Amino acid sequence: MVTGEQAYLNLCNHILSNGTERGDRTNTGTYSVFGHQMRFNLQEGFPLLTTKRVPFRLVASELLWFIKGDTNIRYLLENNNNIWNEWAFKQWVEGDEYTGPDMKDFGNRSQIDPDFKRIYEEQMEIFKKNILEDDVFAQKFGDLGSVYGKQWRSWKTSQNETIDQLKDVIEDIRNNPNSRRHIVSAWNPEDVPNMALPPCHTLFQFYVADGKLSCQLYQRSADVFLGVPFNIASYALLTHLIAHETGLQVGEFVHTFGDAHIYSNHVDQVNIQMGRDIRALPKLQLNKEKESIFDFELSDFEIIGYDPHPTIKAPIAV
């Protein structure tokens, strides 16, 4: 079985060679396959892809945002993380209070019209400034609804109580490691309409064997070029953190997909990446003085020995 980064490159090749051309919500177009699985042995190194640079700081700050139960992009912007901006920005420019230039279909228009791209970037900077400096604006337009952090940390029940799934699963791993119920779900059908983007990584399960903690993620929808490298690193980091808190070693990260797709405007970039050689994986170092996953900050993580090929830029589909 091919594992690790080669498994990722094989998935890219499989999609381009065998994928079905399909339309999608963003009107960009994709090449897609349904049902696939990759495995990463976390004992072999931390799975930041090396065939292009994956910005670990963005991965880590997003994961901490989830862990905190936060759903407002202000925390991300405070940490210079812009990966969720477009979805919050869309809520603002399509709302009744927005009085600026027309931003309809801004994602696609900014790719083909340089003048519009300049206007879009100006409006985005205004939006970000308001999120950071105006509490009322941030509360109204920075919140993405009941997305990952809300479901992980405060799932609302029909009795109006809340379930802290992440805290509960850590306790279950510690107290009943052989359980087959170490599951956290982000897919809450009742809350899906209240999310800026329904969860793509919908459910994850932990497994303890031989003193090692493994994690399997089911991802219903996967942007293989832009999103999946982040997802691999994010859930590997989550596995390391929970293993650290529960006194276990890390095992495997297993990545299972529903719709795995490459956007039509990412094909050239994917071909560039597939032509690059795989380099040695880096190591992750955690601040061992922190005992709880809920106490970690960005400064508590260090990636050692990361020597990737350069970044490959591509547009995001919103």
Secondary structure, DSSP 8 states (H G I E B T S, - for coil): ---HHHHHHHHHHHHHHH-EEE--TTSS-EEEEEEEEEEEEGGG-----SSS---HHHHHHHHHHHHTT--BTHHHHHTT--TTHHHHHHHHHTSTT--SS--TTHHHHHHH-HHHHHHHHHHHHHHHHHHHH-HHHHHHHSB-BS-HHHHHH-EE-TTS-EE-HHHHHHHHHHH-TT-S--EEE---TTTGGGBSS--SEEEEEEEEETTEEEEEEEEEEEETTTHHHHHHHHHHHHHHHHHHHHT-EEEEEEEEEEEEEEEGGGHHHHHHHHTS------EEEE-TT--SGGG--GGGEEEES-------------
